[in-house]
Structure formats: structure tokens, C-alpha cells
Amino acid sequence: MKEKIIESNVENKINLIGSKFPEMVVQTTQGIKEFPKNYSGKWFVLFSHPADFTPVCTTEFAAFANKQDKFKKLNCELIGLSIDQVFSHLKWVEWIKDNLSVEIQFPIIADELGEIATKLNMVHPEKGTSTVRAVYIVDAEGIIRSIFYYPQELGRNTDEILRAVKALQIADKNNVAMPADWPDNDLMGEEVIIPPPMDEKTSKERTKKYKCYDWWFCHKKLEE
């Protein structure tokens, strides 16, 4: 019997950074999940992969699984997705555990008909019906904070995704911006950037308070 447990009120439109993650009910390897309701108060990373039982995807899942504890320390959950049946996901997870000694403990969405992937812009029209390597980072309020896309032939850098989650959380908490390659920037190391001043008085005072290359380009150490 063919399963179809997918409900969504998502419009078929481009999802943008800063927009609310669309509500949906999906079948996963850990049962039915409601998004973003089941993750209220938590960050989550939803990532799609082209197909089960493929080499690059297998290395990615092992990498995510090995870093799951680091994501959890950031109050962030992992969720996979591909256009496969739940039975395929379950057998693939079993294969990874038996052959690579890596246990996949996060849920994988079984988007058998491709409806969710299509509505989340995870299917390239010129790449057939497989999902691309897309990544959504969603915050504790259910807001999309970052979106990454990778080609089928390039596996993701899971350290970069972890860095992005951490950086976004620090930026929110401290009202700052993060420089390139943070926390190892060539100009300021692990320090963070102060938002630009909004008035003349602040622009003059900030050069006395912070380290600055100019009034519009100041940085500081993170407060403990």
C-alpha cells in the first residue's frame, strides 16, 4: 500500500531569508512531524539530499551524525529529506550503522511524491526529480535565517553549517555582525563587528569606545 502522509499549506513560491518557515505535516523515520510546531523554541537545520544509497549523500549523513551533539549544544536539531520512501530511508540508516558504525539519530523526511521538496525549492528543474543539496537554517521563532545550495557533485561542509548556526545566535544575542571566516578573521581574529552608527554623535563617540579602522568600521571582543 502506497503511503501518502504529507500535508502542507505552503504556496509554491520562493522562500526567502527572514520569512516564516511554512507549516507542514510530514512522514519521517521517527514518525509524523509538524513543522515548525514540533521545533518551537529550538533552532533546526533541514537539509535535502539527492537520494538514499548514494556515496556523497552517505558521507554527508555520517558527517552530520558525528556532529549532532555539537548542534544540540546550540539548541539546534537536524532533519534530513529526500524524495524517497520511508522504507528506503530506514534501510539506508541501517546500512550506515552496520557498515560505517555511525548511528543516524535525527529524523529523515520521506517526501515520496516530492511535494515538500518542490515547495521548498529543493528540486532543480534541469536535474530531474531528485532534490539538490539544499540547507535551511531556521531559528527558535520559526524564521528562516539562512539558505545554502550545493550541486550534486559537491558534498556539504558541515563545519560551515555549524559555524553559521553559532554565528547567527551570537549575532542575535549581542546585536553584532560576524566578519568573514569568523572566528578566525584575517583582520580581527575572533572579534565581532559593531553595527554602523545611525547618527553623527554616535559616529564620533564610537571611535573612542571601540577599535576602529574608521567611524563606520569598528569591532570588539565578545562580552563574557
C-alpha positions in Angstrom: 0.0 0.0 0.0 1.4 3.4 -1.0 1.8 5.8 1.9 1.0 9.4 1.5 1.2 11.3 4.7 2.1 14.8 3.6 0.1 17.9 4.3 1.1 21.5 3.7 -0.4 24.9 3.2 2.8 26.1 1.6 2.3 28.2 -1.5 4.6 27.3 -4.4 6.9 30.4 -4.1 10.5 31.2 -3.4 11.2 31.0 0.3 13.3 33.9 1.5 15.7 34.6 4.4 13.6 36.4 7.0 10.3 34.7 6.1 8.4 32.3 8.3 9.1 28.7 7.7 6.0 27.2 6.1 3.7 25.0 8.2 3.6 21.3 7.1 3.0 17.8 8.4 5.4 15.1 7.1 6.2 11.5 7.4 9.7 10.8 8.8 11.8 7.9 10.0 10.8 8.9 13.5 7.1 9.2 12.8 4.9 12.2 11.9 6.4 15.6 12.4 4.7 19.0 12.3 6.9 21.9 11.1 7.7 24.3 12.6 5.4 23.4 15.5 7.3 20.4 16.8 10.5 22.5 16.9 9.1 25.6 18.7 11.7 27.2 20.9 14.5 25.3 19.0 16.7 26.0 16.0 16.7 23.4 13.3 18.7 22.6 10.2 16.7 21.0 7.4 18.8 19.6 4.6 17.9 17.7 1.5 20.0 15.1 -0.3 19.6 13.7 -3.9 18.9 10.1 -2.9 19.5 7.3 -0.4 22.2 4.8 -1.1 24.5 7.2 -2.9 28.1 7.8 -2.0 28.3 11.6 -1.4 25.0 11.7 0.5 26.2 8.8 2.7 29.4 10.8 3.6 27.2 13.8 4.4 24.9 11.9 6.7 27.8 10.4 8.5 29.3 13.9 9.0 26.1 15.4 10.3 25.6 12.4 12.7 29.1 12.8 14.0 28.4 16.5 14.8 24.9 16.1 16.1 25.9 16.7 19.7 27.6 20.0 18.7 24.3 21.1 17.1 22.3 20.1 20.1 24.6 22.2 22.4 23.4 25.1 20.3 19.7 24.1 20.9 19.6 23.0 17.2 18.1 19.9 15.7 18.9 18.2 12.4 16.4 16.9 9.9 17.1 15.2 6.5 14.9 15.0 3.4 14.8 13.3 0.0 12.3 12.1 -2.5 12.4 8.5 -1.2 10.0 6.2 0.6 10.4 5.9 4.4 11.3 2.2 3.9 14.3 3.3 1.8 15.4 5.7 4.5 15.1 3.1 7.2 17.2 0.5 5.2 19.8 3.2 4.4 20.1 4.2 8.0 20.5 0.6 8.9 23.2 0.2 6.2 25.1 3.2 7.6 25.1 1.8 11.1 26.1 -1.7 10.0 28.8 -0.7 7.6 30.2 2.6 8.9 29.4 2.3 12.6 27.6 5.6 12.5 24.1 5.9 14.0 21.7 8.3 12.4 19.6 9.6 15.3 17.9 12.5 13.6 14.7 12.1 11.5 14.6 11.9 7.7 11.6 13.2 5.9 10.2 10.7 3.3 9.0 13.1 0.6 7.9 10.3 -1.6 5.9 12.4 -4.1 8.3 15.4 -4.0 5.6 17.8 -2.9 7.6 19.3 0.1 10.9 19.5 -1.8 9.2 21.3 -4.7 7.5 23.8 -2.4 10.8 24.4 -0.5 12.6 25.0 -3.8 14.8 21.9 -3.4 14.3 20.5 -6.9 16.3 21.9 -9.8 14.1 21.8 -13.0 17.0 20.6 -15.1 18.2 17.9 -12.6 15.3 15.5 -12.9 13.2 14.7 -9.8 16.0 14.4 -7.3 16.5 17.0 -4.6 19.5 19.3 -4.7 21.7 19.7 -1.7 19.8 22.5 0.0 20.1 23.6 3.6 17.6 25.7 5.6 18.7 27.1 9.0 15.6 28.1 11.0 15.7 29.9 14.3 13.7 29.3 17.5 10.9 31.6 16.3 10.4 29.6 13.1 12.1 32.2 10.9 14.4 31.2 8.0 17.8 32.6 8.8 20.0 31.1 6.1 19.7 29.0 2.9 22.5 27.2 1.2 22.6 25.3 -2.1 25.2 22.9 -3.3 25.5 21.0 -6.6 25.0 17.2 -6.6 28.7 16.6 -7.1 29.8 18.6 -4.1 29.3 17.4 -0.5 28.5 20.0 2.1 30.9 21.4 4.7 29.1 20.5 7.9 31.5 22.6 9.9 30.4 25.7 8.0 26.8 24.9 8.7 27.6 24.5 12.4 29.6 27.8 12.3 26.6 29.6 10.6 24.2 28.5 13.4 26.6 29.6 16.1 27.4 32.9 14.4 23.7 33.7 13.9 22.9 33.0 17.6 25.8 35.2 18.8 24.8 38.0 16.4 21.3 37.9 17.7 22.3 37.9 21.4 24.9 40.6 21.1 23.5 42.8 18.3 26.7 42.5 16.2 27.7 41.2 12.8 30.3 38.5 12.1 33.3 39.1 9.9 34.5 36.7 7.1 35.9 33.4 8.3 34.8 34.2 11.9 36.1 33.2 14.4 39.4 33.3 12.5 39.2 36.5 10.5 42.4 37.9 9.0 41.8 41.4 10.3 40.3 41.0 13.7 40.5 37.3 14.7 37.5 36.2 16.8 36.3 39.8 17.4 32.9 40.9 16.1 31.7 43.9 14.1 29.7 46.8 15.7 26.6 47.8 13.6 27.1 51.1 11.7 26.1 54.3 13.7 22.8 55.9 12.9 23.7 59.5 13.9 26.6 61.9 13.9 27.1 61.9 17.7 27.4 58.1 17.8 29.8 58.1 14.9 32.2 60.4 16.7 31.9 58.6 20.1 32.4 55.0 18.9 36.0 55.6 17.7 36.9 56.3 21.3 35.0 53.3 22.7 35.9 50.6 20.2 38.8 49.5 18.0 38.1 51.1 14.6 39.5 51.3 11.1 37.2 54.2 10.6 33.9 55.5 12.2 31.9 53.1 10.1 34.1 50.1 10.6 34.5 49.2 14.3 34.9 45.9 16.1 35.2 44.5 19.7 35.7 41.3 21.7 32.6 39.4 22.7 31.4 40.1 26.2 31.8 37.1 28.5 
